[in-house]
Amino acid sequence: MKAADNEAELASVIAHEIAHIAARHGVKQLRQTLLAQGLATAAGVDDSVAVQIGVELALRRPKSRQAEFEADQIGLETLGRAGYAQYSAITFMQKLLKQASPPSFLSTHPATSARISQMKQMINPEFAYNGDGLNERRYQVIVNRLVP
């Protein structure tokens, strides 16, 4: 809550996470993990760290990156339908650019800059800067009461 500058930014994060739930990304990832473990066990290499790393890099990471892009898209749509300014999702993501992150090939998420670029293309111009939740001062007053 403190990382967001306004209610719309916080709503963008919540909309993104709800999109993961709505798209059942967690369930799909669990199925993929169980399938990969079953295959490794059947091949007799389930204890091999190299095999586990290979499965992670080859199978799970690309799908988790696709899931992030999908959650960005669904989250933006949800944000606009809820009446929030969609560009707030981008302003929040820009904060993440300032944080240290692992190399892209090791990350479960796509590069933040790539996500921002894609989100800019997805934004509905009608909802980009129009909407609720942009009053930063009001938001900070409320958050400071809730989170010391």
Buried (B, 14 or more C-beta within 10 A) or exposed (E): EEEBBBBBBBBBBBBBEBBBEBBEBEEEBEEBBEEBEEBBEEEEBBEEEEBBEBBBEEBBBEBBBEBBBBBBBBBBBBBBEBEBBBBBBBBBBEEBEEEEEEEBEEBBBBBBEBBBEBBBEBBEEEBBEBBBBBEBEEBBEEBEEEEE
